[in-house]
Amino acid sequence: MKILLFKPGAIGDLLQLSPVIRAIRAYVPGAKVSLMVGNAATAELFARDPLVEEVLVFDRKGEHCSWRAFRELRKRLRNRKFDLVVNYQRSNLKGWLLLSASMPCRVLVYHKARGRTVHAVENHLEAVAPLGIDPRAADHSLKLHLDAEDIRWAGELLEREKFDGRPVAALVPGVSHPLRRWSPERFAELARRLDSELGIASILVGGPPDRALADAILAEVAGARVVDLVGRASLRQTGAVLARCAVAVSGDTGPMHMATSVGTRVIALSGSTDPLRTGPVGKGHIVLQAGEVSCVPCRSLKCHHAPYMECMERITVDVVLEAVKQVLSDRRDTDSSPR
């Protein structure tokens, strides 16, 4: 069976498809899974995945904004002769027009959970339940496949910065919306105290849109050991660096899910978001959320609460530092336990 998963989404959304791909390959003998994403950068996430037959790109705001390029891509889909299409972006009308090139074939459609709380990973698995997959029983862990070149690149970076062999924390300041953002001042204070109190160096992680945040943090780190990787690494290179970190401190954003997908423990600064829906997947992670704030969790993109953004303000550097200590202690206990 030739199966196409259509998801032109963000980093975290795409990584949350890795359990879907794994389940399809386990439940559908001989299945060949293709994935269609929204740009060449996110296609990189699955370029080394042995369970993915092919990664296609539908860049509707770039390469495929012209009708000529769109028709060429549609022709490519028609020639693939897919048996099944799973549409994870049903609100994209141009996407539906593109996918119609695969007809006639079976079509499954993802429906975001409404009126109930279910993690996005399980929600994604529900779309393929008609194939015989049990969304609850399936393995929910995320997986980013790295190659030797990615791993070598990360190792050389740490060696060049003289971090190799000592604990490193990844700090992820950027999030999709300002209301979900921990302040640069607090990230800077955390970096200083990680260095001075715990002897831990920090690596700033993010994409080009996070440049201003990174600069604001770097302006206040006061000599602490901090490497600036923001906008200077590919997604898989970033994943390889995250894999070498002892812990990642992050808001609700793509690199947080990247960290879990390479086995790094996360301290999630959840603020207003609902960790039961979008929190880190797996064991050993710590979610920090001001549960005593009356409007948490909140899906609004405007804060009407007084004091303003109290949900993020209550997550102090002291609280995060204690969480880092807990993660490091848990890792030591795990590493020293008999196997």
Salt bridges, closest charged atoms under 4 A:
ASP49 OD1 - HIS145 NE2 3.53
GLU54 OE2 - ARG80 NH2 2.69
GLU63 OE2 - HIS64 NE2 3.77
GLU122 OE2 - ARG136 NE 3.49
GLU126 OE1 - ARG116 NH2 2.82
ASP139 OD2 - ARG22 NE 3.36
ASP147 OD2 - ARG48 NE 2.73
ASP147 OD2 - ARG236 NH2 3.47
GLU149 OE2 - ARG152 NH2 2.18
ASP150 OD2 - ARG236 NE 2.74
GLU156 OE2 - ARG152 NH1 2.41
ASP164 OD1 - ARG244 NH2 2.62
GLU189 OE2 - ARG193 NH1 3.58
ASP195 OD1 - ARG225 NH2 3.07
GLU197 OE2 - ARG193 NE 2.76
ASP215 OD1 - ARG211 NH2 2.96
ASP228 OD2 - ARG211 NH2 2.58
ASP228 OD2 - ARG232 NH1 3.38
GLU292 OE2 - ARG314 NH1 3.01
GLU310 OE1 - HIS305 NE2 2.61
GLU310 OE2 - ARG314 NE 2.64
GLU313 OE1 - ARG186 NH2 3.30
ASP318 OD1 - ARG193 NH1 2.65
GLU322 OE2 - LYS325 NZ 3.26
